[in-house]
Amino acid sequence: MSLRAIETLTAPRALSTMEWQTPKDALARWDAGIRASESDDRTISFFDVIGSDGWGGGIRPDRISAQLRELGDGPVTVLINSPGGSFFDGVAIYNMLARHKGAVTVEVVGIAASAASVIAMAGDEVIMSPASFLMIHNAWCICVGNRHALQASIKDLEQFDGVMRDLYAGVSGQSAQRIETWMDDETFFGPEAAIEAGLADSKRDEPLDLAEPESAQASARIKALRQAEAALAAQGKSRSERRALLKNLSEPEAAQTQDPLPEAGSKHSQEVITTPGADEDFDFAVAVATLQHSVKG
């Protein structure tokens, strides 16, 4: 990979009825506790979902733009441990790094999935840490609307996938058909596989020095929040409904204003409520239990 080979991307406009979601498989593999122990003044870290998460977190393009302006011209190191997120924010950040006047070195220290893998392609050199993963797939979103909106979304998604396909093919030298197959299969590449595919350049002999997580409890809480929201989204809950439900779980004082839970053994406590369309591959109860435990702790 070289500076001359990196081009900016142009992404189609999304419909207002579309909402980006972080892929559940990437969330399952993401260790939210991975942080670099030390980094120099010219390092930018991507250790969260791409784009605003609605909770005050997430990696937003304006933050990366500000960091690059502060750094000025010259070499930059980008550390990535992210399950992905917003396709458009990923494209925006990729373009910022592609336009940067200086060598960009990308190090995947955990996982670079979905939109985060798009960002990784902006590296003049992409380095994989031992046991790290790079994942590519087709754009994944939730669309709400009538049949016309759904049909328009399909056309938009085909364009988004084409943008990513061309990017991965241009970086790796692989054929567009092969890239499409990998994207259709939602392919995870370990270090050796990523290098063989042309999506990375080298592998670290030793893992990057990592900081102690803020706490295992905090990491579990972050991951549980992300997974619980993904499951609620798959059930058709709107963003505002998801935020309200999770806020009550994560903030006990907010939940106290709600109706109390029935006592154990009562008639209502024995009722089982099922939601049509629930994501059976994800155990929502486990995520909620993890979240509640971390809050109590």
Buried (B, 14 or more C-beta within 10 A) or exposed (E): BEEEEBEEBEBBEBBEBBBBBBBBBBBEBBBBBBBBEEBEEBBBBBBBBBBBBEBEEBBBBEEBEEBBEEBEEEEBBBBBBBBBBBBBBBBBBBBBBBEBEBBBBBBBBBBBBBBBBBBBBBBBBBBBBEEBBBBBBBBBBBBBBEEEBEEBBEEBBEEBBBBBBBBBBBBBEBEEEBBBEBBEEBBBBBBEBBBEBBBBBEBBEEEBEBEEBEEEBBBBBBBBBBBBBBBBBBBEBEEEEBBEBBEBBBEEEEBEEEEEEEEEEEEEEEEEEEEEEBBEEBEBEEBBEBBBEBBEE
